[in-house]
């Protein structure tokens, strides 16, 4: 599926490149959906990551230990309880907030602006 989409996108970009020489404004308008899709994917991924981090923070806070009971770990690690577990939960929650704030900030950055047509200078 990815190879098919990549092939389609490559053909689309070649079409836009050819169109840009004839009509830059039209090529710019055709690139706006690509810009919107990239922003949508960014927001979706950031929301998923923030949701996962919030879920982990909630599990750690409720269990009162890090890692929560029943979780598989890659290597043996010391179980942190009490204040150390609370610090881990708060850290994950703050990280989730930072990820969402960053995603919203990216969405509010100005998008591409079409170039103004150059006006020839007139001699006086």
C-alpha positions as a Markdown table, in Angstrom:
| # | Residue | x | y | z |
|---|---|---|---|---|
| 1 | Unk | 0.0 | 0.0 | 0.0 |
| 2 | Unk | 2.8 | 2.4 | 0.9 |
| 3 | Unk | 4.7 | 1.7 | -2.3 |
| 4 | Unk | 1.5 | 2.4 | -4.3 |
| 5 | Unk | 0.9 | 5.6 | -2.4 |
| 6 | Unk | 4.5 | 6.7 | -2.9 |
| 7 | Unk | 4.3 | 6.0 | -6.6 |
| 8 | Unk | 1.0 | 8.0 | -6.9 |
| 9 | Unk | 2.5 | 10.9 | -4.9 |
| 10 | Unk | 5.7 | 10.9 | -7.0 |
| 11 | Unk | 3.5 | 11.1 | -10.2 |
| 12 | Unk | 1.4 | 13.9 | -8.5 |
| 13 | Unk | 4.6 | 15.9 | -7.7 |
| 14 | Unk | 5.8 | 15.5 | -11.3 |
| 15 | Unk | 2.4 | 16.8 | -12.5 |
| 16 | Unk | 2.6 | 19.7 | -10.1 |
| 17 | Unk | 6.2 | 20.5 | -11.3 |
| 18 | Unk | 5.0 | 20.6 | -14.9 |
| 19 | Unk | 2.0 | 22.7 | -14.0 |
| 20 | Unk | 4.2 | 25.1 | -12.0 |
| 21 | Unk | 5.9 | 26.3 | -15.1 |
| 22 | Unk | 2.6 | 27.1 | -16.9 |
| 23 | Unk | 0.5 | 28.3 | -13.9 |
| 24 | Unk | 2.2 | 28.7 | -10.5 |
| 25 | Unk | -1.0 | 29.8 | -8.9 |
| 26 | Unk | -2.9 | 26.7 | -9.9 |
| 27 | Unk | 0.0 | 24.5 | -8.8 |
| 28 | Unk | 0.0 | 26.2 | -5.5 |
| 29 | Unk | -3.7 | 25.6 | -5.0 |
| 30 | Unk | -3.3 | 21.9 | -5.9 |
| 31 | Unk | -0.6 | 21.6 | -3.1 |
| 32 | Unk | -2.9 | 22.9 | -0.4 |
| 33 | Unk | -4.6 | 19.5 | 0.2 |
| 34 | Unk | -1.1 | 18.0 | 0.7 |
| 35 | Unk | -0.4 | 20.7 | 3.3 |
| 36 | Unk | -3.7 | 20.0 | 5.0 |
| 37 | Unk | -3.2 | 16.2 | 5.0 |
| 38 | Unk | 0.3 | 16.6 | 6.5 |
| 39 | Unk | -1.1 | 18.8 | 9.3 |
| 40 | Unk | -3.9 | 16.2 | 9.9 |
| 41 | Unk | -1.4 | 13.3 | 10.1 |
| 42 | Unk | 0.7 | 15.4 | 12.5 |
| 43 | Unk | -2.3 | 16.2 | 14.7 |
| 44 | Unk | -3.5 | 12.5 | 14.6 |
| 45 | Unk | 0.0 | 11.2 | 15.6 |
| 46 | Unk | 0.4 | 13.7 | 18.3 |
| 47 | Unk | -3.0 | 13.0 | 19.7 |
| 48 | Unk | -2.3 | 9.3 | 19.8 |
| 49 | Unk | 1.0 | 9.8 | 21.5 |
| 50 | Unk | -0.5 | 12.2 | 24.1 |
| 51 | Unk | -3.3 | 9.7 | 24.7 |
| 52 | Unk | -0.8 | 6.9 | 25.3 |
| 53 | Unk | 1.3 | 9.0 | 27.6 |
| 54 | Unk | -1.9 | 10.1 | 29.6 |
| 55 | Unk | -3.0 | 6.4 | 29.8 |
| 56 | Unk | 0.4 | 5.4 | 31.2 |
| 57 | Unk | 0.4 | 8.3 | 33.7 |
| 58 | Unk | -3.1 | 7.3 | 34.9 |
| 59 | Unk | -2.1 | 3.6 | 35.3 |
| 60 | Unk | 1.1 | 4.6 | 37.2 |
| 61 | Unk | -0.8 | 7.0 | 39.5 |
| 62 | Unk | -3.6 | 4.5 | 40.2 |
| 63 | Unk | -1.2 | 1.6 | 40.8 |
| 64 | Unk | 1.2 | 3.7 | 42.9 |
| 65 | Unk | 4.2 | 2.1 | 41.3 |
| 66 | Unk | 6.3 | 2.2 | 38.2 |
| 67 | Unk | 6.1 | 0.0 | 36.2 |
| 68 | Unk | 2.4 | -0.9 | 36.9 |
| 69 | Unk | 1.6 | -4.4 | 37.9 |
| 70 | Unk | 1.3 | -6.9 | 35.0 |
| 71 | Unk | 3.3 | -4.8 | 32.6 |
| 72 | Unk | 6.1 | -6.5 | 30.7 |
| 73 | Unk | 9.5 | -4.9 | 30.7 |
| 74 | Unk | 12.4 | -5.2 | 28.4 |
| 75 | Unk | 15.0 | -5.6 | 31.1 |
| 76 | Unk | 14.8 | -6.1 | 34.9 |
| 77 | Unk | 14.2 | -2.8 | 36.6 |
| 78 | Unk | 13.7 | -1.6 | 40.1 |
| 79 | Unk | 10.0 | -1.0 | 41.0 |
| 80 | Unk | 9.5 | 2.6 | 42.1 |
| 81 | Unk | 6.7 | 3.3 | 44.6 |
| 82 | Unk | 5.4 | 6.2 | 46.5 |
| 83 | Unk | 6.7 | 9.6 | 45.6 |
| 84 | Unk | 9.0 | 8.3 | 42.9 |
| 85 | Unk | 6.0 | 6.7 | 41.1 |
| 86 | Unk | 4.0 | 9.9 | 41.4 |
| 87 | Unk | 6.9 | 11.8 | 39.9 |
| 88 | Unk | 7.0 | 9.4 | 36.9 |
| 89 | Unk | 3.2 | 9.8 | 36.5 |
| 90 | Unk | 3.4 | 13.6 | 36.6 |
| 91 | Unk | 6.3 | 13.5 | 34.1 |
| 92 | Unk | 4.3 | 11.4 | 31.7 |
| 93 | Unk | 1.3 | 13.7 | 32.0 |
| 94 | Unk | 3.4 | 16.8 | 31.5 |
| 95 | Unk | 5.0 | 15.2 | 28.4 |
| 96 | Unk | 1.5 | 14.5 | 27.0 |
| 97 | Unk | 0.5 | 18.1 | 27.5 |
| 98 | Unk | 3.7 | 19.3 | 25.8 |
| 99 | Unk | 3.1 | 17.0 | 22.8 |
| 100 | Unk | -0.4 | 18.4 | 22.4 |
| 101 | Unk | 0.6 | 22.0 | 22.8 |
| 102 | Unk | 3.4 | 21.4 | 20.2 |
| 103 | Unk | 0.9 | 19.9 | 17.8 |
| 104 | Unk | -1.6 | 22.8 | 18.2 |
| 105 | Unk | 1.3 | 25.2 | 17.7 |
| 106 | Unk | 2.3 | 23.5 | 14.5 |
| 107 | Unk | -1.3 | 23.7 | 13.3 |
| 108 | Unk | -1.3 | 27.4 | 13.8 |
| 109 | Unk | 1.9 | 28.2 | 12.0 |
| 110 | Unk | 1.2 | 30.1 | 8.8 |
| 111 | Unk | 0.9 | 27.9 | 5.7 |
| 112 | Unk | 2.6 | 28.4 | 2.4 |
| 113 | Unk | 1.8 | 31.8 | 0.9 |
| 114 | Unk | 1.7 | 32.2 | -2.9 |
| 115 | Unk | 4.3 | 34.5 | -4.4 |
| 116 | Unk | 3.1 | 37.9 | -5.4 |
| 117 | Unk | 3.3 | 38.4 | -9.2 |
| 118 | Unk | 6.2 | 40.7 | -9.9 |
| 119 | Unk | 5.3 | 44.1 | -11.2 |
| 120 | Unk | 7.8 | 45.5 | -13.7 |
| 121 | Unk | 9.4 | 48.7 | -12.6 |
| 122 | Unk | 8.4 | 51.7 | -14.6 |
| 123 | Unk | 10.8 | 54.4 | -15.5 |
| 124 | Unk | 9.8 | 57.9 | -14.8 |
